[in-house]
Amino acid sequence: MLKRPPYSMVVTYVENPQQLIMQVVESARVTPLLVECMEVPFFVDDEEFEFDDELARQLGVAMLNVIAEGRPEVKKRLNVTQHPID
């Protein structure tokens, strides 16, 4: 099996065409660029967490909220539940 390096994901909204673009980059290559960038920590509830549907939903909402802060056209289209769904 081929061993791959750790990856990071960059998510960008573009206006034309209106879409989210996900770009995968080796973490080691992007690390120097992140020194002066804003961090948005995403905490999990406990040490025994799983990457389940709810965690994925919350992560997606968090990413959209961050993108929307700099993009009014995205902010006006947000129609998501901001808190965990029980």
N, C-alpha and C positions, 0 to 999 in steps of 0.2 A: 504494500500500500504506500502510495506517495505521501510523504510528510510535507504538509504545507505550513508556512509561517502564520503567526497570528495576524488576523485582519481587523481593520477598522472600516466603518461605513460612514460615508458622507451622504446626507440627504439634502437635496436642493430643489426649491420650487422655481420653475421657469414659467414665464407668462405666455410665450408663443412657441409651441402650443402649450396650453395650460396643463402642466404635469409635474409630478414629483420625479426626480431622477436620483437613483441610488448608485453610488460609485463605491467600489470596493478597492481598498488600498492596503498594502502591507503596513502594519502598525508601526514598524521601525522607520518607515519612510515618512510617515505623517507626524511622528512625535515632535521633531524640531519645529514644525509649523504651529503646533498647539501651545507653545510656551506663553504667548500673549493672548490666547483666545479665552472667551468666557466658558467656564465649565458649568454644566447643568447636571448635578448629581442625580442619579435615579436610584433610590434606595429600595431594597426588598424588605419584606416584613420580618424575616427571621433567617437563621442559618440553614434551615431545612427547606428553603424555597425550591420551587420547581419552575421551569420555564413553561408555564401553562397559558391557556387562552386569556385569562384575566391579566396576567403580567404582560403579555404581548399587547393587549388592548391598552393598558395604562401607559406602556412605553410609546405606543403610537400616538396617544393623546398628548403625552408630554412633548414628543417631537413636533407635532402639529402646532402646539401652543408656542413653542420657541420660534418656529418659522413664521407664525402669524404675528409675532411681536414686531417684525420688520416688514411685514407684507400685509397692508390693510385689506387687499383683495382676498387674501386667504382668511384673515380674521372674520370678515363678514360672512364667509361661507362655513365657518365652524359650526357644527351641529352635533356635538359629542357630549357624552356624560363625563364630567370632569372628575368625579370621585369613583372609588371602587364600586363595582356592582356585586352585591351579595347573592 
